[in-house]
Amino acid sequence: MELFHHESPLTTIYLVGGGPSLQGFNWSKLAGKPTIAINRAYEQVPDAGIVYFADLRFWNWHKAGLLAHPGTIITGCKHITHQDVLTFRITGKKGLDMNPWALRSGNSSGYAAINLAAHIFALRGSKGTSLIKRIVLMGYDMQTDNGRHHWHDGYQVKNKPDIYDKMVDYFATIAGPLQDRDIEVINTSMDSRIDAFEKREFDDL
């Protein structure tokens, strides 16, 4: 299954989360780049090869927009059986699952999207094509900015103050397995609470 169609070798993939550090970001900088849009990022990245979400509520709120997106729609929610949505099995919260159609969740859609990107790395490599060598994280803040949880206007429910405390520590458990597979991960959210990956400014990449 080919999810991206580029003449140049696919070596870097961009994962777009929802953190407030992306407020004011020039989305045109992602044009033509292999991208996984996470949750509402699909609204700003119309040519993302993949849109990933993990929450049944999100599906209920954004079903029409998701199905209108040209990318491949993927979820980890077992309750969704729509013919236009690929469903991956969640096998736990920690580490990296390299079994086909399986993901570790890390208690967040952003974590699961990293595992998903590693699957693309493996699939393309098995075909003898250029391998993904770098995963670039965007909007992976894991904290608020002046009370804002997202770069967009949020959802129909309010986040609890400790929501990120239940997510941030899991990222350390996927960092090692990715490194063992020679996959570099760069976090472009400079103030992110995630300290498992190198941080660099987006424009420096």
Secondary structure, DSSP 8 states (H G I E B T S, - for coil): ------SS---EEEEE---GGGTT--GGGGTTS-EEEEGGGGGT-TT-SEEEE--HHHHHHHHHHHHHSSSEEEE--TT---TTEEE-EE--SSS---STTEE--TTSHHHHHHHHHHHHHHHHHHTTS----EEEEES---S-BTTB--SS---SS---TTGGGGTGGGGHHHHHHHHHTT-EEEE--TT-S--SSEE--GGG-
